Amino acid sequence: MGAAPARDTILQRVFGSQPEAAEQRLRQFLQQVEVGSRFSDYADYGIAAEEAQSMVRRAMDHARGKNFIGKGKAPVFP
């Protein structure tokens, strides 16, 4: 939000003007259509914890991962 006023207008029409409510609305919609909205839903897609952890490690080693603000705080999967 804030980078492109025209895009912000469209997003506000779809999700409302309150960011917190918009996030919840999107999560509810994704749940209704049975789409996971968190990476921690990996098991729902048949991915083992070890594979999920490996995917995160590989992603963190690439250009975007190296610039990720949460670098070094990658989740640990049970």
N, C-alpha and C positions, 0 to 999 in steps of 0.2 A: 504494500500500500504506500502511496505517496510518490511513486516513481512515474506514473502515467495517469493523469486525471481521468482520461476517457476510460481506461481499464478499471480504475477504481470505481467509477460510476456503475459500470456493468457488474462488477463483483458485489457492490452494495445492493443492486437490484436483486441479485440471485441469493445472497447470503445475509442481507441486512447490514445496518451500519455499525453494529456493535461487534468488534472482532471476537470477543469471547463467545458470544451467542452464535456467531457465524461458524466458528470451529465446532461447536457442539452440534449445530444443525448439519454440517457436512459429515461428521462422524456418525450421526444417527442415520443419515441417508445411506452412507456406505454400509452400515450394519444391515439396513433393510434389504439391500441388494447383495448381501453376504460377501462383501469385500473387506478384507482386513485393513485397518487404518493405522496399524502400528507394526513395526518390524518384529515386535515380540510375539506377533501372531504366527511366527514362522512354523510352528507345529501344525497349525491349521492347513498348511500347504504341503505337509509331509516332509518338512526339512528338519533333520536332527539338530540338536543343540550344537554339536561340534561343527557341523556344516554352516550353521548360522554364524557362529563365531569366526569361522574361516572367511566367510563372505565379508564380514565387517573388517577383519584385518586386511584383506586384499583391497577393499575399497579405500581404507585409510592410507594405503601405500601409493595411491594414484594422486594426480595433481589436485583434484578437488578435496580429497581426503587430507592431504598435507596442509591445506589451508582451512580445514574445518575447525571452527571455534572450539568444539568439544574434543579435539585431538587429545588422546591419552585418557579419555573418559569413556572409551567404547564399552558398551554393555557386556556383561557376562551373563550367558544364558544357562539356566538350570539344566 
